[in-house]
Amino acid sequence: MNKAGNILIVSDMDVKKLEIYLLYKKREVIENMFDTYKTALNADKPYLQDDGGVFGHVFIAFLSLYVSFSIYPL
């Protein structure tokens, strides 16, 4: 544990320390979801010209992400 280091988390939330720590641990799961959204679904590269096409692309990618992670517990 001496070589692992410390992480300082500063918050003004009026909750217990354990709850803040658990919220911090969920951060990795959320970052993985965004990574999947950008890479696997190609949501960061819409090659569409009009607003409706971009909206449709992002909407379908969002639905796909939601379905794929609805079975993944946070």
C-alpha positions, 0 to 999 in steps of 0.5 A: 500500500505504501507504493500505491499512493494516495488520491485526494478527492475534494467535494462539497457534497454533504454525503458519506466518504464511502459514497463519494468513493463509489461515485469515483469508482463508477467513473471508469465504467462511464469512460468505457461507455464513452469510449465504446460510443466513440470507437465501436459505434463510430459516433465521432465521425459522422460523414453526413452533410445535413442536420437531420442526418447527423441527428439520426446518426447520433440518435441511433448510436445512442440507442445502440449504446444504451441497449449494449450497456443496459445489461452491464450493471454500474 
